[in-house]
């Protein structure tokens, strides 16, 4: 499989090159030249456990550089620390379903991709004998998942930027209480969008990127999206066993568009998805894009679902590439317009095409707290991000929707207690976390300051 940039620059790359490159050198995002068609193998694939299904999905994307045995070894190592035998169990929730994606080491869906990516980086470095300095931005969950994916690994340093004071206390502690010498937590004065922009600035300086062997863990890295495709297939198979229905609807709480783009890729690979429901909180740039063609940035509003407090969704560029008919010139023009004017406006014709794939809904705090409280009374615990997805599922009018449960409620205890009147039950991994030693560097929202920090630590 070869990979190309959404903006058309440069030669096509191999899987390994794309994983190590992260962001394309023309500023675009990498995509496979084609999506493998698994539509004729659904019955066969439905019988597989999660790890074996992952192998079948990864193989076309990773071959010929990786053989089946090597990929299988990476997969087994990546999911060994998950606390549920099904990895991503599916549970009934009233009229709908909840896909629990929080059974990994940091209790968030990001573990499903970042445990694998950490092991993949290590495997690539063993082959090359090189070193990596991972630089990433987080709105809460990516940072801790990435850190736990590479902590203590030789040849790898990781620098994670998070917006100071704008992640939940538990999210912050899951990052800053990891004090391995190769881990550097950076609290940036600003928003997640500022963190993400500073990371892109660093990757855009090709001389700096090459000198310090920068690598990406954000969902700009194709391997992140690839790993997330698996649970769409796995969930559909379990759901079909229980409902007997042929086509499925997923509701996906999203901020950076990576999770729902994995669902879009699953459909392109032959999964019978009737509709993808995009769910946002009050930071609703994506909802406005799909409802009115208005992808324009506004000030970030702090909410009870902080991992979705984003105004520029990096992975939306990948969807725009498909929406444009795979026209890199059009994508480049849109991205230039977004950079200069802070807005992209989709024509009515493109909006119609977009809505054939994705329907969007917005959930505010009152709605989220209400749905958390209501489901709590029926014995179902939702975190505030999953609640956004459940509100959207209910607004959509579809039946038997699978809502992606992206994090454990204990990571957002304040919002959970506000909705239910009770503290969420803490998993063992969070016991005593407030008493652990922490380490964090504070930095201004300034590219030079971050660049200097990396140079000093490396």
Buried (B, 14 or more C-beta within 10 A) or exposed (E): BBBBBBBBBBEBBBBBBBBBBBBBBBBBBBBBEEBBEBEEEBEEBBEBEBBEBBBBBBBBBBEEBBEEEEBBBBBBBBBEBBEEEEBBBBEEBBEBBBBBBBBBBBBBBBBBBBBBBBBBBBBBBEEEEEBBBBBBBBBBBBBBBBBBBBBEBEBBBBBBBBBBEBBBBBBBBBBBBBEBEBBBBBBBBBBBBBBBBBBBBBBBBEEBBEEBBBBBBBBBBBBBBBBBBBBBBBBBBBBBEEEEBEEBBBBBBBBBBBBBBBBBBBBBBBBBBEBBBBBBBBBBBBBBBBBEBBBBBEEBEEBBBBBBBBBBBBBBBBBBBBBBEBBBEBBBBBBEBBEEEEBBBBEEEBBEBBBEBBBBBBBEBEBBBBBBBBBBEEEBBBBBBBBBBBBBBBBBEBEBBBBBBBBBBBBBBEBBEBBBEEEBEBBEBBEEBEEEEBEBBEBEBBBEBBBEBBEEBE
